[in-house]
Amino acid sequence: MNLTGHWRGTYTYGTGYPRSLCGKSEPFELDIEEENGIFTGTCMDELVNAKQGNAAFIKGFFKSGRIQFKKTYKYHLLLNEANELTQEFGETNGVDYTGRVRRKYFFFGEEYIAGHWSITSNHTEGHETYTHLCKGTWRMWKVH
């Protein structure tokens, strides 16, 4: 499978988020350029759309049907349950994605990629540093 091209998908909020967001899915789109299993690209999602001038970039590798990449934002934002901007961070470690190619047999054997994502963030209050882990699932399919 060649990743180069336009992809659409959804990501679903999981553990680490408020109960009202758990299980909620949001759409995203990726434009990917791949060469020899290494790829880069851009992403459009709700966090990019929430702030003018924001952008998201991906970089990763794809080998033997397995994928791993990191998505980073120019401005990392937190949205509440009503999709309202609640906080903005200047830097972030990004979102880590892992997954693998799967096949939908009931639609002529179409392939798609699915997996898990996670965000680890640290913040300091006084002399204490706190680590927070958020997780979820994702899937994407190539637009032909």
N, C-alpha and C positions, 0 to 999 in steps of 0.2 A: 504494500500500500504506500502510495506517495502522499505525503501530507500537504504538499504545495497546493494552495487554493483557498477558497472561501468555505468556512465552516459555521454552522449554527449549533447551538446547544442550550442546555439549561444547567444551572447549579442549584442545589437544594441545601438549605440551612439545616444543620444538625446540632450536635451537642455544643454547649458553650454559648448559645444564643438564648434570648428570652423564649419562654414556652410559646408565645404568640408567633414567633418566626420559625420555630422548628417545623420542618416538613414543607415550608413554603419554597417554591421554586421561582427562579428568575431567569430570563433569557440572556444569552450573550452571543456575540459573533466574533469570529477570529479570521484574520487574513494571515496565512502562514507561507513562509518560504523555507523549503527544506533542501539540504544538500548532504548526501552521505550520512543520513541519520541525525544530523544536527539541524535545528530549526530555530527561527526567530519569527516574530510577528507582532501584530497589534490586536487589541481586544476592545470591543465596545460592549459596555454593560451598564447597569443602573448607577454604579458609582462614578463611571466616566461621565454619564449624562447629568449627574447631580451637581456638578461644578463646572462652570465655563472654563475652558483651558485645560481641563484634566485629560489625561491619556493613560492607557495601560499597555504594557509591553510584555511579551512572553519570550522565553528562551529556554531551550531544552534539548532532549535527545529522544530518538525513536529507534528501537532495535528489537527484532524478533517479536513484533506485535506488542511490545511494551513501550509505554511512554512515560516520561517524567519531565516536568517543566515548572518554572517559577513565573508567576505573574506579578509585576510590580506596577505601581501607580505613581504618576507624577505627584498627585495629592492623594493620600490615603484618607478616606472618609468613613465615618460611622453614620449609618442611617437608623432611625427608630422604626417601630412597627408601621408607622404611617408614611414611610419613605421620606421623612424630613431629616435634613442634615442636623446631626447632634454634636459632632466633634470633627476636628480636622487635625491630622498629624503631618508634620513635614517629612518624616522618614518612616519607612516600614521595612520589615524583613521580607515582605511580599507574601504571596499565597503559593503554597507548594501543592502541586498536582501530581498524582500518579494514576496510572490506568493501563488498560490493555484493549486490544481490538476484540470486538465481539461480533456475532452474526445474528441478524434477525431472520429466522427461517420463514416466518409467515408472510414476509414481503420480499419474495424472490431472492432471499439470501443476502440482503443488503448488509454491509458492514458498518459498524459505528464504533466509537471508542467511549469507554466508561470507566469510572474509578472514583477515587476519594480525593478530597482537598483538605488542607489544614492551614490555619494561621496561628502563629505564636506571637504574642505581643507582651512587652514588658512595660510597666510604668512604675514610677517611684512616687511615694508619698512620704515626705519627711526623710527618714533614714531607711525606710523599708522599700524593697523592690518586689513587685508582684508580677507573676507570670500568668497569662491567661491563654488558654488553648480553645480554639473554635474549630469545628470539623463539619464536613458535609460530603455530599456525593455530587457527581456531575456526569453528563454524557454529551457527546457531540457527534454530528454527522456531516459529511461533506456535501456541499451544495453543488449540484451538477449543472 
